[in-house]
Structure formats: structure tokens, C-alpha cells
Amino acid sequence: MTTTQLHDVTPIKIAILAMGGQGGGVLADWIVDMAEHAGWWAQTTSVPGVAQRTGATIYYLELLPEEAVKVAGRQPALALMPTPGDVDLIVASELMEGGRAIQRGLVTPDRSTLIASSHRSYAIGEKSAPGNGIADPNKVIEAGRTAAKRFMCFDLQSLAEQAGSVISASLFGAIAGSGTLPFSRADYEATIERSGKGVKPSLKAFALGFDAAQGAPDFPDFIDTTRPVPAVPQTATNPRVKQLLDDIRTNFAPAAQPMLVAGLRRTLEFQDLAYGKEYLEHMRGIHALDKQYGGDAKQWALTSAAARYVAVAMAYDDVIRVADLKTREARFERVREEVLAKPDQLVYTTEYMHPRLEEICGTMPSFLGQAIENSPKLCKWLEPMFRKGRFLQSGTLTGFLMLYGLAGMRRFRRSTLRHKIEMRGFHEWLNLITQVAPGNYELAVEIVNCRRLVKGYSDTHARGTSKYQKLVQAARNLIGKPDAALRLKQLRDAALADDKGTQLNKLLAQGDAAAA
């Protein structure tokens, strides 16, 4: 293990980057308390970030030994903010926070030790991106290996969960195990004991973090981002579901079976057993088409892609599904875990709901919803009632029963206007795939992947559907052209690049001009 040598007469400078609820303030207070009990001068300040994981709070600490103060003959003036290039220890509660520290210039190769947890808490931008917005963790690893003098990176969140504690305790242990600060392990543990809160699990998490840091190299290896392919389950509690799984195992290509199982699970959860059977019937037709024109030679690309997006198209996000997801027991348990609620504590969750008139009409029987949407006067009179969002406490009896009753409308879903609209577009999409595959297999695969744009509900669904419809029309226009698949892929990538569809419209305009 390498021990960092710090200056004797200048402050030790520490920056902690943590998100709300991760105990960054507790970690900073522990370091200050430990330093003061060891006879050091210590100061901590914080610069709060923004809520909802779009930023982090930076806690900045400076520690100065008492001997240096006596030599100076006066009280020290410690800084309130970290200065780029002048920080000894940087602690990040999540990998991308470590990346932001590097980006801000806080990490330098001549003096900085960077300790970061390798787990991810996805940012709002990553979650809301039209395409795959998840940032590549290995870019942070690569930057840290260059920018830091030492870079220690391992999953401190899982260690904290293993101990029944929070990440601040395992981070504290990692700091101790790194040997960066001139304090003994006993000093760290005594600090946790003085806090008097959750001492046993905190000490356990501290020990796990300490041991992990002791055995960690000075620079981490790159993270393997590939996911293992799940096998088809051999058993199921419901014998009729088992029959469907046996059908997948027997009658479909092995390469597509894992995604088919996931698609079946989603359609069963969305509606019922009959809907799951309907999903497999659609896939049976696509699989036969794939077997005739692609199959093993194309690695069953059409079936694998369709297994995912047929399920997504059939299990669309409507108001009924949203209500169902918000009233599930697993969700309430997850919320309690996230807020660290004790068994005897009550947790109330406030939901923000903003259904538009279109969503309200979509839950009605198709004839009634269509009649309202076709009446401009009625729409004009009703729309003001749905312009503002509403807050609903799903933890109260009234709020829960409202959502639970709405979720119970699943039995009537097939007769709703929304289902009628979704199925009309769904069958048009399937017909286009069937039409294109015999002449251009690759274009058929790209048409399947265009369905990726249709997701969410309300405004998100409307924006995605608008871009998807443009892509479908473009696909029709590309039939018979030699570069059709490549061209459609470029258009889809442009559609996924931004919410407004600016790049897509630009490429479509260029294509129209070239055709003219």
C-alpha cells in the first residue's frame, strides 16, 4: 500500500462530492471531529448543488496540525472553497461525481488521491435521454488514471448495503484504508463511536471499506459493462405460463430466447395470459419471416430486435399502467429503503400527476373518447381542467384508493380509445416489416428498431410518436434504394439525438432536396 506524504506546515485539503441523502455532510463532520480530537485545527464548508441528481454538494475541508499554528504564532486563515490544482484528497460518493471533480480540475497527478465509489446513480439527463443516455464509466476511469496521483475505485455502495449502513461509513473506511490522512484506524473508529447513531452497522461498513482500500491497487482496472445473457427459466409457478416458456424454448431460435422471455414477462404483467399468448403469436410470424430471409446467417437480428419492441409496443405506458406501478407493494418498499425509514415510521409519498385531456379520453371506451376528441367545442370546454398538474398522496387511504381503482381498469383496457389507437399503429408497423423483409432484410431490422422512439406517456409519448411517424414515412420512401437501411439508421440516430427533433428534420429536409 502506498502512503501519501503531506506537507507538515500547510493544511491538508480535502474535497468531498456527494449527492443529497448520501451523508456527505456526516462524512465531513466525522473528519473534522477526528482531526480536532487528535489536536488539529479543522474547518469544513459546503457549496450545495441542485436537487434531483443534476448536481452534487461539494464539502471542502482543511486540516492543520497544532504545531504549525504554534510556529506561526497566530490563528490560521483557512480557505472556504477548493482551488483547482490545490487539493490533496478528493472523495466522490459516485463514479460520475469523481468525473466532475476531474473536470473541475480538482484532481492533479502531482498530489491528489481520488477515492470514488464505482456504482452509478443515474443523472436526470441520462434517464430522460431519448436514446441510451447512460454515460460510459470507463471514460471516468481512463481520465482518473491520468489525472490523479492515486485513484482508488470500487463499489462502496454495495459494501454499505452489505453492512446495513450508508455509504458515508464505507467511504470513511476507504479514506482510512488508503493511508492518505495521518490518523490511525483507532482514531477513525472512535469518531464513529462518538457519533452515537447507528454505531454497529457504521463500524461494519467502515471495516469493509477499510479492507477494500487496503487491497486496492493505486489505479483501478476498467469496468466490464457487458451484461450476462439470462437463460430461459425452466419452471414457473403458473403451469400455463410454463407452457409459454416451453413454447419459446422449443420453437424459437436460442439467440432470441432471452429477449422473448423478457417480452413475455412484460406483456403478462401489463395485461393477462391471453395477451402474453398474443405476443408470442406475433413473434411466431416474425420468426418465420426471419427464418426464411435471414435466420442464422443474420444471427436472427430481426427476431431479437422484434422480441423487444413488439413487447414495448403492446405494453405501452398509459394512465392505467402508471397507476398500477405507483400502487405496487414493491414500490412502497423501495421508497422506504431509499429514505432509510425505520419499521415504526410512516412514509407518505406525494405523486405529481399531469394527465392531459388526451390521456383522459384514452381511458374511456373508444366510442366515447373519440366523440369527445371529435368535438372542438367540448374539447375547448374541458381542456382548462387539465392544464395544471395535481399532487396526490399515494400513502393516504383516499389517494391510494384513487390510484388503485384506476389501475383496476386494466380489465377494460382492450375497449379503450388508447388501446385502439396503439393497436392500429402497431399493426401498420408489423405490416410494413412483413412487406419489407423479403426484399431488404436489413431495412426491416431498422424499421423494427425505429419503435425505440415510442415510449412514455403524455408529452414524452407525443414527441416520440411524432418522430417515429416521420421515420416510418421515410422508410416507405426508402424501399427499393440500395442504401436504405444505412439511411434509416442515420435518421433514427438523429431522432434520438435531441427531444425537439431538430437534427432529424434537418436530415429529412436534405433528403427531400436531394430527391428533388
C-alpha positions in Angstrom: 0.0 0.0 0.0 1.3 3.5 -0.9 1.1 6.2 1.7 0.7 9.8 0.6 3.3 12.2 2.1 1.6 15.5 3.0 3.2 18.8 4.0 3.8 19.5 7.7 3.1 23.2 7.7 0.4 23.6 5.1 -3.2 22.5 5.5 -4.4 19.1 4.3 -7.0 20.0 1.7 -10.0 17.6 1.2 -13.0 17.8 -1.2 -16.0 15.6 -0.8 -18.5 15.4 -3.6 -21.8 13.8 -2.6 -25.4 13.8 -3.6 -28.3 14.6 -1.3 -29.1 11.8 1.1 -25.7 10.1 0.8 -24.3 11.5 4.0 -21.6 13.8 2.6 -22.2 16.2 5.5 -21.9 13.4 8.0 -18.6 12.3 6.4 -17.2 15.8 6.6 -18.3 16.2 10.2 -16.6 12.9 11.1 -13.3 14.0 9.6 -13.5 17.4 11.4 -14.3 15.6 14.7 -11.5 13.1 14.3 -9.0 15.9 13.5 -10.0 18.1 16.4 -9.8 15.2 18.9 -6.3 14.5 17.5 -5.2 18.1 18.3 -5.6 19.5 14.8 -7.3 22.7 13.6 -10.2 21.8 11.2 -12.7 23.7 9.1 -15.5 22.5 6.8 -17.7 24.4 4.4 -20.2 23.3 1.8 -21.5 24.5 -1.5 -24.9 23.0 -2.2 -25.7 21.6 -5.6 -29.1 21.3 -7.3 -31.8 18.8 -6.4 -32.8 15.7 -8.3 -29.3 14.4 -9.1 -28.4 17.2 -11.5 -25.5 18.3 -9.3 -23.7 17.5 -6.0 -22.8 19.3 -2.9 -19.1 19.9 -2.5 -17.9 19.7 1.1 -14.5 21.3 1.5 -12.2 20.7 4.5 -8.8 22.0 5.6 -6.9 20.4 8.4 -3.8 22.0 10.0 -1.7 20.5 12.8 -1.5 22.3 16.1 2.3 22.5 15.9 2.1 24.5 12.6 -0.3 27.0 14.3 2.1 27.4 17.3 5.0 28.1 14.9 3.0 30.7 13.1 2.1 32.4 16.4 -1.5 33.2 15.2 -4.7 31.5 14.3 -4.8 30.2 10.7 -7.0 31.6 7.9 -8.4 28.6 6.2 -9.9 28.7 2.7 -13.7 28.3 2.1 -13.5 26.8 -1.4 -11.3 24.2 -3.1 -8.9 25.6 -5.7 -8.2 23.7 -8.9 -4.8 22.0 -8.6 -4.6 22.5 -4.9 -6.4 19.6 -3.3 -4.8 16.6 -1.6 -7.7 14.2 -1.2 -10.9 14.0 -3.3 -13.7 11.7 -2.2 -16.6 11.0 -4.6 -19.8 9.2 -3.5 -20.5 8.0 -7.0 -18.3 7.4 -10.1 -19.6 10.4 -12.2 -19.1 12.7 -9.3 -15.4 11.7 -9.5 -15.5 12.6 -13.1 -16.9 16.0 -12.3 -14.1 16.5 -9.8 -11.6 15.7 -12.6 -13.4 18.0 -15.0 -13.3 20.9 -12.4 -9.5 20.5 -12.2 -9.6 19.4 -8.5 -7.6 16.3 -9.3 -3.9 16.6 -10.2 -1.2 14.0 -10.9 1.4 15.5 -8.6 -0.5 15.4 -5.3 -4.2 14.2 -5.5 -5.6 11.0 -4.2 -9.0 10.3 -5.7 -11.3 7.8 -3.9 -14.6 7.1 -5.8 -17.3 4.5 -5.5 -17.7 2.7 -8.8 -21.5 2.3 -8.5 -23.9 4.5 -10.6 -26.8 6.8 -9.6 -28.0 7.9 -13.0 -28.4 11.6 -13.7 -31.7 13.1 -14.9 -30.1 13.7 -18.3 -29.2 10.0 -18.5 -32.7 8.9 -17.6 -34.6 11.3 -19.8 -32.4 11.0 -23.0 -34.4 9.7 -26.0 -31.8 7.2 -26.8 -29.3 5.4 -24.5 -28.1 8.4 -22.4 -26.0 6.3 -19.9 -22.5 7.7 -19.7 -19.6 5.4 -20.2 -18.0 4.8 -16.8 -14.7 3.8 -18.4 -14.1 7.3 -19.6 -14.0 8.4 -16.0 -11.7 5.5 -15.2 -9.4 6.5 -18.0 -9.4 10.1 -17.0 -8.8 9.3 -13.4 -5.8 7.1 -14.2 -4.2 10.1 -15.9 -5.3 12.9 -13.7 -4.7 11.5 -10.2 -1.6 10.6 -8.3 -3.6 7.7 -6.9 -7.0 6.6 -7.9 -9.0 4.1 -5.8 -12.3 3.0 -7.3 -14.5 0.1 -6.0 -18.2 -0.4 -5.1 -18.6 1.3 -1.7 -22.4 1.4 -2.0 -22.7 -2.4 -2.0 -20.3 -2.6 0.9 -22.5 -0.1 2.9 -25.7 -2.1 2.0 -24.0 -5.3 3.0 -23.4 -3.8 6.4 -26.8 -2.3 6.7 -25.4 1.2 6.8 -24.9 4.1 4.4 -22.1 5.0 2.0 -20.6 7.7 4.2 -19.4 4.9 6.6 -17.8 2.8 3.9 -16.2 6.0 2.4 -14.8 6.8 5.8 -13.3 3.3 5.9 -11.8 3.7 2.4 -10.2 7.0 3.5 -8.6 5.3 6.5 -7.5 2.3 4.4 -5.9 4.5 1.8 -3.5 5.9 4.4 -3.9 9.4 2.9 -4.6 11.1 6.2 -2.2 11.0 9.2 -4.6 9.3 11.6 -4.8 5.8 13.0 -7.6 3.3 12.5 -8.4 3.7 16.2 -9.0 7.4 15.6 -11.5 6.7 12.8 -13.4 4.1 14.8 -13.5 6.3 17.9 -15.1 9.1 15.8 -17.9 6.8 14.7 -18.5 5.6 18.3 -18.7 9.2 19.5 -21.4 9.9 16.9 -23.7 7.6 18.9 -26.0 6.9 15.8 -26.0 3.5 14.0 -22.6 2.7 15.5 -22.5 -1.0 14.9 -23.6 -1.0 11.2 -21.4 2.0 10.6 -18.4 0.3 12.1 -19.1 -2.8 10.0 -19.3 -0.7 6.8 -16.2 1.2 7.9 -14.3 -2.1 8.2 -15.4 -3.3 4.8 -14.3 -0.1 3.2 -11.0 -0.2 5.1 -10.2 -3.7 3.9 -11.2 -2.9 0.3 -8.9 0.1 0.2 -6.0 -1.8 1.8 -6.2 -4.4 -1.0 -6.9 -1.9 -3.8 -4.3 -1.0 -6.4 -3.2 2.6 -6.9 -5.1 2.6 -10.2 -8.3 0.6 -11.0 -8.9 -1.6 -13.9 -11.6 -0.8 -16.5 -15.2 -1.8 -15.7 -16.8 -4.6 -17.7 -20.0 -3.1 -18.9 -21.3 -6.2 -20.7 -24.4 -7.9 -19.2 -24.7 -11.7 -18.9 -27.4 -13.2 -21.1 -30.1 -14.8 -18.9 -31.2 -18.3 -19.6 -34.8 -19.2 -20.2 -36.4 -20.2 -16.8 -37.0 -23.9 -16.5 -40.0 -23.6 -14.2 -42.9 -21.2 -13.5 -45.4 -21.1 -10.7 -48.3 -20.9 -13.2 -48.5 -24.1 -15.4 -49.9 -22.1 -18.3 -47.0 -19.7 -18.1 -44.7 -22.7 -18.1 -46.3 -23.8 -21.4 -45.5 -20.5 -22.9 -41.9 -20.7 -21.7 -41.7 -24.2 -23.2 -43.0 -22.8 -26.4 -40.2 -20.2 -26.5 -37.6 -22.9 -25.7 -38.8 -25.3 -28.4 -40.0 -23.1 -31.3 -37.7 -20.1 -31.3 -34.0 -19.5 -32.1 -31.8 -19.7 -29.0 -30.3 -16.3 -29.8 -33.7 -14.6 -29.4 -35.0 -16.6 -26.4 -33.7 -14.3 -23.5 -35.4 -11.3 -25.0 -38.6 -13.2 -25.8 -38.8 -14.2 -22.1 -38.4 -10.6 -21.1 -41.1 -9.6 -23.6 -43.4 -12.3 -22.4 -43.0 -11.2 -18.8 -43.7 -7.6 -19.7 -46.9 -8.4 -21.6 -48.2 -10.7 -18.9 -47.6 -8.1 -16.3 -49.2 -5.4 -18.5 -52.4 -7.3 -19.1 -53.1 -11.0 -18.8 -52.2 -14.6 -20.0 -54.2 -14.1 -23.2 -52.2 -11.0 -24.0 -48.9 -12.9 -23.5 -50.1 -15.6 -25.9 -51.0 -12.9 -28.4 -47.4 -11.6 -28.1 -45.9 -15.0 -28.9 -48.2 -15.3 -31.9 -47.0 -12.0 -33.3 -43.4 -13.2 -32.7 -44.1 -16.5 -34.3 -44.9 -14.8 -37.5 -41.8 -12.6 -37.4 -39.7 -15.6 -36.5 -41.0 -17.5 -39.6 -40.2 -14.4 -41.7 -36.7 -14.3 -40.2 -36.1 -18.0 -40.8 -37.0 -17.5 -44.5 -34.9 -14.4 -45.2 -32.3 -14.1 -42.5 -32.0 -16.8 -39.8 -28.6 -18.0 -38.6 -26.9 -16.2 -41.5 -28.1 -12.8 -40.0 -27.8 -14.1 -36.3 -31.6 -13.8 -36.0 -31.3 -10.0 -35.9 -35.0 -9.4 -36.9 -36.4 -11.8 -34.3 -34.1 -10.5 -31.5 -35.0 -6.8 -32.2 -38.7 -7.5 -32.6 -38.8 -9.6 -29.4 -38.1 -6.4 -27.5 -40.0 -3.8 -29.4 -43.1 -5.8 -30.1 -43.4 -6.2 -26.3 -42.8 -2.4 -25.8 -45.5 -1.6 -28.4 -48.0 -3.9 -26.8 -47.2 -2.9 -23.2 -47.4 0.8 -23.8 -47.4 3.4 -21.0 -50.9 4.6 -20.4 -52.6 6.1 -17.3 -53.7 2.7 -16.1 -50.2 1.3 -16.1 -48.8 4.4 -14.4 -51.4 4.0 -11.6 -50.6 0.3 -11.4 -46.8 0.9 -11.0 -47.4 3.6 -8.3 -49.6 1.3 -6.1 -47.4 -1.8 -6.1 -46.1 -3.0 -2.7 -42.6 -3.3 -4.1 -42.5 0.4 -4.9 -43.6 1.4 -1.4 -40.9 -0.9 0.0 -38.3 0.7 -2.3 -39.2 4.2 -1.3 -38.9 3.2 2.4 -35.4 1.8 1.7 -34.3 4.9 -0.2 -35.4 7.3 2.6 -33.9 4.9 5.3 -37.3 4.7 7.1 -37.4 2.7 10.3 -40.0 0.0 10.7 -42.2 2.1 13.0 -42.0 5.2 10.8 -44.8 6.3 8.4 -43.8 7.4 4.9 -46.1 9.5 2.7 -45.3 9.7 -1.0 -46.6 12.7 -2.9 -47.2 11.9 -6.6 -47.2 14.6 -9.3 -49.9 13.8 -11.9 -50.5 15.8 -15.0 -52.8 13.9 -17.4 -53.8 15.8 -20.5 -57.3 15.6 -22.0 -55.9 13.1 -24.5 -55.0 10.7 -21.6 -58.4 11.1 -20.0 -60.1 10.4 -23.3 -57.7 7.5 -23.8 -59.0 5.7 -20.7 -62.6 5.9 -21.9 -64.5 3.5 -24.2 -63.3 4.1 -27.7 -66.7 5.4 -28.9 -67.0 7.9 -26.1 -63.4 9.1 -26.1 -63.5 9.5 -29.9 -66.7 11.5 -29.6 -65.1 14.0 -27.2 -61.9 14.4 -29.2 -64.0 15.0 -32.4 -65.9 17.8 -30.7 -63.9 21.1 -30.8 -66.4 22.8 -28.5 -66.3 20.1 -25.9 -62.5 19.9 -26.0 -62.3 23.7 -25.6 -64.5 23.5 -22.6 -62.7 20.5 -21.0 -59.1 21.4 -21.7 -58.7 24.1 -19.0 -59.5 21.5 -16.3 -56.3 19.6 -17.2 -53.8 22.3 -17.8 -52.3 22.2 -14.4 -50.7 19.2 -12.7 -52.0 17.8 -9.4 -50.4 16.5 -6.3 -51.7 13.2 -4.9 -50.6 11.5 -1.7 -50.5 7.8 -2.6 -49.7 6.9 1.1 -53.1 8.1 2.3 -56.2 6.0 2.0 -58.0 8.3 -0.4 -55.0 8.8 -2.7 -54.2 5.1 -2.7 -57.8 4.1 -3.5 -58.0 6.5 -6.3 -54.8 5.1 -8.0 -55.8 1.5 -7.1 -59.2 2.0 -8.7 -57.6 3.5 -11.8 -55.1 0.6 -12.0 -58.1 -1.8 -11.8 -59.4 -0.5 -15.1 -56.9 -2.9 -16.7 -59.7 -5.4 -17.3 -61.4 -2.9 -19.6 -58.2 -1.7 -21.4 -58.9 -3.5 -24.7 -62.0 -1.5 -25.1 -60.4 1.9 -24.5 -59.6 4.5 -27.1 -55.9 4.5 -26.3 -55.7 0.7 -27.0 -57.5 1.1 -30.3 -55.1 3.9 -31.4 -52.0 1.9 -30.2 -53.0 -1.3 -31.9 -53.8 0.5 -35.2 -50.3 1.9 -35.3 -48.9 -1.4 -34.1 -50.4 -3.5 -36.9 -49.4 -0.9 -39.5 -45.8 -1.3 -38.2 -46.0 -5.1 -38.4 -47.4 -5.0 -41.9 -44.6 -2.7 -43.1 -42.0 -5.1 -41.6 -43.6 -8.0 -43.4 -43.7 -6.1 -46.6 -40.1 -5.0 -46.5 -38.3 -8.1 -45.1 -38.4 -10.2 -48.3 -36.7 -7.5 -50.4 -34.4 -5.8 -47.8 -33.8 -7.7 -44.6 -31.5 -5.0 -43.1 -34.1 -2.3 -43.7 -36.8 -4.4 -42.0 -34.5 -4.7 -38.9 -34.0 -0.9 -38.9 -37.8 -0.4 -39.1 -38.2 -2.6 -36.1 -35.6 -0.5 -34.2 -37.5 2.7 -35.0 -40.0 1.7 -32.5 -37.5 2.6 -29.8 -38.7 6.2 -30.1 -42.2 5.5 -28.9 -42.2 5.4 -25.1 -43.5 7.1 -22.0 -46.8 8.9 -21.9 -48.3 12.4 -22.1 -45.9 14.9 -23.8 -43.0 12.5 -23.9 -45.1 10.0 -25.8 -46.4 12.6 -28.2 -42.9 13.8 -29.1 -41.6 10.3 -29.6 -44.6 9.3 -31.7 -44.2 12.3 -33.9 -40.6 11.5 -34.7 -41.4 7.8 -35.1 -44.1 8.6 -37.7 -41.6 10.6 -39.7 -39.2 7.7 -39.7 -41.9 5.3 -40.8 -42.8 7.5 -43.7 -39.1 7.9 -44.6 -38.8 4.1 -44.5 -41.6 3.8 -47.0 -39.8 6.3 -49.3 -36.5 4.3 -49.0 -37.9 1.0 -50.1 -36.0 -0.2 -53.2 -33.0 2.1 -52.6 -29.6 0.3 -52.1 -28.5 2.3 -49.0 -32.0 2.3 -47.4 -31.0 0.6 -44.2 -28.0 2.8 -43.6 -30.0 5.9 -44.4 -32.8 5.0 -42.0 -30.3 4.2 -39.2 -28.8 7.7 -39.7 -32.3 9.2 -39.4 -33.1 7.2 -36.3 -29.8 8.2 -34.6 -30.6 11.9 -35.4 -34.1 11.4 -34.0 -32.6 10.1 -30.7 -30.1 12.9 -30.5 -32.5 15.6 -29.2 -36.0 15.9 -27.9 -37.1 18.5 -30.4 -36.1 16.5 -33.5 -34.0 19.4 -34.9 -31.4 17.0 -36.4 -34.0 14.7 -37.8 -35.8 17.5 -39.5 -32.6 18.7 -41.0 -31.6 15.3 -42.4 -35.2 14.8 -43.8 -35.0 18.2 -45.5 -31.6 17.4 -47.0 -33.1 14.1 -48.3 -36.1 15.8 -49.8 -33.8 18.4 -51.5 -31.6 15.6 -52.9 -34.6 13.7 -54.2 -36.0 16.9 -55.9 
